[in-house]
Amino acid sequence: MTETLDRSFSNTNDESRFSMEYWRAEAERWKLSYETIRVELDDFTVGSRDLERELDQELGQCKQKISRLQMDLAALTEANRSLKADGQRAEKRNGLLEEQIQQCNTQRQTLLQQRRELEQTNDGMETSQRILTASLSDLNKRVEELIEAKALLENELEQTRRQQKETEQRLRDELKDLRDELAAIKSSSTATRLPEDRDNSSRLSLDTSRHHRFIDSDNNAAVAAAIRIPALANGYYNLDFSSNELILPKLRDHHHRSAGLFAANGAKNPDFGSSCDKSQMHSTLIQRVNDLRLANWTCSSTAMDQ
């Protein structure tokens, strides 16, 4: 605009400044220029108002956005604060967890060591178990063998007991027969030798010392048996033949009479039906004494077993 005015003034110097046409032309030009400027000003005012309105709207929106952002900032600040606290707690917890991890690693190493030791102990126990199993199998075999041997021994014992009972019964029967026989011998000897005892009384006293020497000789067992067999017939059941002494006083008279008759006359035995010398009588009596000893031993063994 200043350039236009300068240009108009410069043109005025060239032409007549005081011409009416000039001023009219200038006035028209200024009027057009004014109208143009006025239109531009109106457009500018309208545009500025629109722009101001838009800016006001944008400002309101910005303020709302700022308020929202401030609220978000406050919320984020609070969240940040809580997250920091959570982070601190997490760090502490992380430290505790690291300590626990270290402890767990230490415990793991200890447990691994214990596991290796237990495996070694288990191997040793398995070896011991195998040895014990083998020993147990051997013991079972031995027990079975012992049980079989026991069964065999029990069978043998049962057979032995049956045989012993049979032998005992047989010996008892034989003993009963011997008692009957001895009772018959005693009765017949008493009836036959009463007259002879009167005639031989003096001879009996002379032969007493000889009889005692005879008791101490090699055949004393047979003579003692000859004295005790009548005692059995009379009910004196002393079967202890280990002693050579006479323990039944009631049999001494019969003993003296029998010994004197055996020594002097070679005595006849009425039960045998024939004459017999001293050696035959002794052998017969020894055989019977042995039978009686066997019967006594059998009875004692049976009583001990029962």
Sequence and secondary structure as in RCSB ss.txt:
>XXXX:A:sequence
MTETLDRSFSNTNDESRFSMEYWRAEAERWKLSYETIRVELDDFTVGSRDLERELDQELGQCKQKISRLQMDLAA
LTEANRSLKADGQRAEKRNGLLEEQIQQCNTQRQTLLQQRRELEQTNDGMETSQRILTASLSDLNKRVEELIEAK
ALLENELEQTRRQQKETEQRLRDELKDLRDELAAIKSSSTATRLPEDRDNSSRLSLDTSRHHRFIDSDNNAAVAA
AIRIPALANGYYNLDFSSNELILPKLRDHHHRSAGLFAANGAKNPDFGSSCDKSQMHSTLIQRVNDLRLANWTCS
STAMDQ
>XXXX:A:secstr
 HHHHHHHHHHHHHS TT HHHHHHHHHHHHHHHHHHHHHHHHHHHHHHHHHHHHHHHHHHHHHHHHHHHHHHHH
HHHHHHHHHHHHHHHHHHHHHHHHHHHHHHHHHHHHHHHHHHHHHHHHHHHHHHHHHHHHHHHHHHHHHHHHHHH
HHHHHHHHHHHHHHHHHHHHHHHHHHHHHHHHHHHHHHHHHHHHHHHHHTHHHHHHTHHHHHHHHTSTTHHHHHH
HHHHHHHHTT      S  S   GGGHHHHHHHHHHHHHT  EETTTTEE  HHHHHHHHHHHHHHHHHHHHHHH
HHHHH 
